[in-house]
Amino acid sequence: MKQFTFAYYGEPKFENPEAGMAYKERWMLWMKSLGDAFVNPGVPTKKAKVVSTGGVSDDASAPRLTGFSIVKAENMDVALGMAKTCPHLEHGTVHVAEAMEMGM
């Protein structure tokens, strides 16, 4: 099995705490539906700093990474099928990339 990174972009905004809890429930159901495909369910992230050769900045124009997960799948098409059912799509996008093997 190959491993794929799901990078979540876009920040959920909820009208009230109940809407946030409903989203969390959909997220948990989605995770359960993928079963043992999750290698690492990941974590949400706070706003990032951008580091470059020019220094450190707050780049408000860049899309906001709001979290990541790592899943295992037979191939990219299967990984994309998993991402297409993700509740985060209500708020943003999911970038899917195959993780490269690093022979260490």
Secondary structure as GFF3:
##gff-version 3
##sequence-region A 1 104
A	DSSP	beta_strand	2	9	.	.	.	ID=ss1
A	DSSP	alpha_helix	17	34	.	.	.	ID=ss2
A	DSSP	three_ten_helix	35	37	.	.	.	ID=ss3
A	DSSP	beta_strand	38	44	.	.	.	ID=ss4
A	DSSP	beta_strand	50	52	.	.	.	ID=ss5
A	DSSP	beta_strand	55	57	.	.	.	ID=ss6
A	DSSP	beta_strand	65	73	.	.	.	ID=ss7
A	DSSP	alpha_helix	76	83	.	.	.	ID=ss8
A	DSSP	three_ten_helix	87	90	.	.	.	ID=ss9
A	DSSP	beta_strand	93	98	.	.	.	ID=ss10
###
